[in-house]
């Protein structure tokens, strides 16, 4: 019976759509970058509030059986030594982080199996809020008695804001102090690298897809990384929430002479040319300074860029700085040069 106490506590603390006042005697832990959650220590336990959709949880005992719908969430658990809490996962074939291996497979993250989630006896399912479909799916799962909270790190614009969501995972699992320590170390290293940025070097990103080239807007986390690495990028002031669609003519106007190309969708220059001859028109391709984010990829597709990369943006920033300075390939964490 003891294992179900966290569930009971959390269910009692779910409230409606309005933010609730802090409890008397509470101590808020203010975020430095993230805007999507708040954590408060109270006499009753640790209160976790996630704002979209709104949930308020009071954690009196650490959760012991957690399910994940995103590989990023697995990366967060691993970073605070809480991987033993992982009891069920979506899309296990995409997970890069070593896990126990006895986790229940919940199926596809777009429609996780409620039956398997119930079988797993989860204290909490960490969900992802990508759109209306996901909201409807969450309602269905909760009606079946599966406690659920959204982990919306992907909605944050800056890399450090995304990484700060590790504190939510820490609060749920009783590892808040460790999560704070991990994040503080990440923040210190990241900000230390910004100070070492060099003279701006022109950078491009993306690929031609059916006649449209999608590039990050200024509010995209990649654009934050470009700026912090000291790169020259033409869309820093563009505040669109989504990627910017460009025609090939526009792409050539903005990026024909860019020194470096990152995030290419290929494993070699020849493959990139085979995908689309237009890829060869750019200076970065002609000079052989093209990179993907696939250095840490396992057979079948698991890519650590989507797990450790979110938790450790300082390593992503370090990659970009090394790329801009044409450093040896051996210095890179997630990026891989195409030959």
Residue pairs with C-beta under 8 A, 6 or more apart in sequence:
3 64
3 65
3 121
3 123
5 60
5 61
6 59
6 60
6 61
6 62
6 63
6 64
6 123
6 124
7 123
7 124
7 147
9 45
9 58
9 59
9 60
9 61
10 57
10 58
10 59
10 63
10 123
10 124
10 147
11 147
12 58
13 47
13 56
13 57
13 58
14 55
14 56
14 57
15 54
15 56
16 54
17 53
17 54
18 54
19 49
19 51
19 54
19 56
20 49
20 56
22 28
22 40
22 42
22 47
23 40
23 42
23 43
23 44
23 47
24 43
25 42
25 43
26 40
26 41
26 42
26 43
26 47
27 40
27 41
27 42
28 38
28 39
28 40
28 41
29 38
29 39
29 40
29 41
29 167
29 176
29 180
31 37
31 38
31 161
31 164
31 167
32 160
32 164
32 187
33 156
33 158
33 160
33 161
33 164
34 153
34 156
34 161
34 162
34 164
34 165
34 167
35 51
35 156
35 161
36 50
36 51
36 52
36 152
36 153
36 155
36 156
36 165
37 48
37 49
37 50
37 51
37 152
37 165
37 167
37 168
38 48
38 49
38 51
39 46
39 47
39 48
39 49
39 167
39 168
39 171
39 176
40 46
40 47
40 49
41 47
42 58
44 58
44 60
45 58
45 59
45 60
46 58
46 59
46 171
46 176
47 56
47 57
47 58
47 59
48 55
48 56
48 57
48 59
48 149
48 168
48 171
48 172
49 55
49 56
49 57
50 149
50 150
50 151
50 152
50 168
52 129
52 150
52 152
52 155
53 129
53 135
53 138
53 150
55 149
55 150
57 149
57 172
59 171
59 172
59 174
61 174
62 85
62 172
62 173
62 174
62 175
63 85
63 123
63 124
63 172
63 173
63 174
64 85
64 123
65 85
65 87
65 88
65 120
65 121
65 122
65 123
65 124
66 77
66 85
66 86
66 87
66 88
66 122
66 123
66 124
66 125
66 126
66 172
66 173
67 86
67 87
67 88
67 89
67 90
67 104
67 106
67 112
67 117
67 120
67 122
67 124
67 125
67 126
68 74
68 77
68 86
68 88
68 89
68 90
68 125
68 126
69 90
69 106
69 109
69 112
69 125
69 126
69 127
69 128
70 90
70 109
70 126
70 128
70 151
71 91
71 94
71 95
71 96
71 97
71 302
71 306
71 307
72 151
72 153
72 154
72 306
72 307
72 310
72 311
73 126
73 151
73 169
74 83
74 86
74 89
74 95
74 97
74 99
74 307
75 97
75 304
75 306
75 307
75 308
75 310
75 311
76 151
76 165
76 166
76 169
76 310
76 311
77 83
77 85
77 86
77 169
77 173
78 97
78 307
79 166
79 179
79 182
79 308
79 311
79 312
80 166
80 169
80 170
80 173
80 175
80 178
80 179
80 182
81 175
81 178
82 169
82 170
82 173
82 175
83 97
83 99
83 100
84 100
85 173
86 99
86 100
86 103
87 103
87 104
87 120
87 121
87 122
88 103
88 104
88 105
88 106
88 116
88 117
88 120
88 122
88 125
89 95
89 99
89 103
89 104
89 105
89 106
90 105
90 106
90 107
90 108
90 109
90 112
91 107
91 108
91 109
92 103
92 105
93 300
93 301
93 302
94 301
94 302
95 302
95 307
96 296
96 297
96 298
96 302
96 303
96 304
96 306
96 307
96 308
97 304
97 307
97 308
104 116
104 117
104 119
104 120
105 116
106 112
106 113
106 116
106 117
106 120
107 113
107 116
109 128
110 133
110 134
110 137
111 137
112 125
112 137
112 141
114 140
114 141
114 144
114 146
117 125
117 141
117 144
117 146
118 144
118 145
118 146
122 146
122 147
123 147
124 147
124 148
124 149
124 172
125 141
125 146
125 147
125 148
125 149
126 148
126 149
126 150
126 151
126 169
127 134
127 138
127 141
127 148
127 149
127 150
127 151
128 134
128 150
128 151
128 152
128 154
129 135
129 138
129 150
129 152
129 155
130 154
138 148
138 150
141 148
142 148
149 172
151 165
151 168
151 169
152 165
153 161
153 162
153 163
153 165
153 310
154 162
156 162
156 164
156 165
156 221
157 219
157 220
157 221
157 224
158 221
158 224
159 190
159 221
159 224
159 225
159 228
159 313
159 316
159 317
160 186
160 187
160 190
160 313
162 221
162 310
162 313
163 183
163 186
163 187
163 310
163 311
163 312
163 313
164 183
166 179
166 182
166 183
166 311
167 176
167 179
167 180
167 183
169 175
169 179
170 176
170 177
170 178
170 179
170 180
171 179
182 311
186 311
186 312
186 313
186 314
189 314
190 228
190 313
190 314
190 317
193 228
193 314
193 317
193 318
193 321
194 228
194 317
196 321
197 228
197 229
197 230
197 321
198 230
198 321
198 324
198 325
199 230
200 230
200 231
200 232
201 230
201 231
201 232
201 259
201 260
201 324
202 231
202 232
202 233
202 255
202 257
202 258
202 259
202 260
203 226
203 231
203 232
203 233
203 258
203 259
203 260
203 261
203 262
203 320
203 324
204 215
204 254
204 255
204 258
204 260
204 261
204 262
204 282
204 284
205 215
205 216
205 222
205 226
205 261
205 262
205 263
206 213
206 214
206 215
206 216
206 243
206 263
207 213
207 214
207 263
207 264
207 265
207 275
207 276
207 279
208 248
208 251
208 276
208 278
208 279
211 247
211 248
212 245
212 246
212 247
213 245
213 246
213 247
213 248
213 250
213 251
214 243
214 244
214 245
214 246
215 235
215 243
215 244
215 246
215 251
215 254
216 222
216 223
216 226
216 235
216 243
216 244
217 223
217 235
217 238
217 239
217 240
217 241
217 242
217 243
217 244
218 235
218 236
218 237
218 238
218 239
218 240
219 238
219 239
219 240
219 241
220 243
221 313
222 263
223 233
223 235
223 236
225 313
225 316
225 317
225 320
226 233
226 236
226 320
227 233
227 236
228 317
229 317
229 320
229 321
229 324
230 321
230 324
231 260
231 320
231 324
234 254
234 255
235 244
238 244
246 254
248 278
252 281
252 282
255 261
255 282
255 284
256 281
256 282
256 283
257 283
258 282
258 283
258 284
259 283
259 284
259 287
259 289
259 324
260 284
260 289
260 290
260 291
260 323
260 324
261 282
261 284
261 285
261 289
261 290
261 291
262 291
262 292
262 293
262 320
262 323
262 335
263 291
263 292
263 293
264 272
264 279
264 290
264 291
264 292
264 338
265 272
265 275
265 292
266 272
266 275
266 279
266 292
266 338
267 292
267 294
267 336
267 338
268 338
268 339
269 285
269 288
269 290
269 338
269 339
271 338
272 279
272 280
272 285
272 290
272 338
273 279
273 280
279 285
280 286
284 290
288 337
288 338
288 339
289 323
289 326
289 337
290 337
290 338
291 323
291 332
291 335
291 336
291 337
291 338
292 335
292 336
292 338
293 303
293 305
293 309
293 334
293 335
293 336
294 303
294 305
294 336
295 332
295 333
295 334
295 335
295 336
296 303
296 304
296 305
296 308
296 333
296 334
297 303
297 304
297 305
304 334
305 316
305 334
308 315
308 334
309 315
309 316
309 333
309 334
312 333
315 333
315 334
316 333
316 334
318 331
318 333
319 332
319 333
319 334
319 335
320 335
322 331
322 332
323 332
323 335
329 336
329 337
